[in-house]
């Protein structure tokens, strides 16, 4: 038997919510574009996308602590976490760079790309949360 929900599971987005999401997304996409427009490499490893993914993860880590500590309205999450960080960081570009390295038979660099993006972004979120907690406990 198929059970149909009687209420909408996800509430409709209001105009101001959409505007905040869009403004955050535009800002994040623009900043990512500015960072990746001139290729930066370490040896043969492209690092522009790594930089945005790690920086975005770090900022999201800080935001996650601040939003909980101050019980921020979901509008801030839409603007910063979903809009800005969501469009600033880039899984698709990371994957494309990795596939390009595989296509060029640079499997070691492809593995380094994967480990760097996933590992450093993970560490960046943790570091951002630690810094956010430190700031909240000692400065604010």
N, C-alpha and C positions, 0 to 999 in steps of 0.2 A: 504494500500500500504506500502510495506517495503522499507525504505530508507536506503541505504547502504552508509556509509561514504566513501568519495574518498581519504581521507588522514588517515594515521594512527593516532589514538587518543593519544597513548602513544608512544613517540619516542623510538627507539631502544637504548638499553644500550650499550655504547662503552666499549671496553676492560678495560680501566683504571677505568671507573665507576664501572664495575663489580668487579674489584680487590679491590677498596676502600670499596665497600659494603661487600665483603667477609672478608677482613681484620678486619673491624669493627665488623662484626658478630662473627668472631672467637674470638676476644678479649672479646666481651660482654658475649658470651657463656662460655668461660673459666673462667672469673671472677665470673659469676653466679655459675658455678660448684664449684669453690673454696669456695664461701660463703655458699652454701647449702649442701656441702658434710658432714658436721657434724651437726646433728640436734640440733637446739636451740629452747627451749620452754620457755614460761612464763606460769607457771602452766602447764596446758595441751594444751595450745595454741601454735602451731608451728609458729615461727616468721621468719625463714630464708627467705621464699618467700616474706613475708611482707617487710623485710629489703631491698631485691633487688628491689621490686616494688616501694617502697617509694624513695629509693636512685636514681633509674633510672628515676623516674618522676621528682625528684628535678633537676637532671642533665639536663634533657630534657627541663625543664623550663628555666634554665640558658641559655642553648644553643639557645632556641627560641628567646630570647632577643638579645643575641650576634649576631646571624646570621642576624637578621633584622638590627641591628645597624650598622654592618659592611658590609651589603649587600653581605654576603658570597656566593660563588659559590655553586651550587647544589651538587657538589662533596662532600663538607663538610657535607651536610645534608645526603647524601647517606652513608658516612662513620660513622658519629656519631649518628644522629637521627634514621635512618632506620637500619643501620648495628649494631652499638654498643648497643644503647638503646633498639632497637627492639629485640635483642637476649639476652640482659642482663635481662630485665624485663620478666615476665612470667605469662601470663594469664592462660595458661593450667595447670601449677603446682598449682596456686592459686585455680582454680576450682577443681582439683583433691583433694587437701587438704580439701576443703570445703565439697565435696561429701563424703570423708572418715569420716569426723566428723558427717555428717548426717547418714551415714551407722552405725556408732557407737552410734547412738541415742544421740549425744551431740549437740542438736539443738541450745542451747544457745551459745556454742563455735562456731558453724557454722555461726550463725548470727554475732557474734563478728568478725569472720574472714572476712566476707563480708564487714561489716562496716569499719573495720580497713584497709583492702586493698584498697577499693574504696575511702573512706573518707581521709585517710592519704596520698594516692597517689595524690588525687586532691589538698589537702593542700600543698603537696610537690611541685607540678608544680607551684602553685601560689607563694609559698615562693621562689622558684628558680627564677621566673620572677622578683619578688621584689628585690632579692639580685642582680640579673644581672643588673637591672636598677640602683640600688644604686651604684654598682661598676662603671658602665658607667658614671654616673653623678658626682661621687665624687673622683674617683681614676684615671680613664683614661682620 
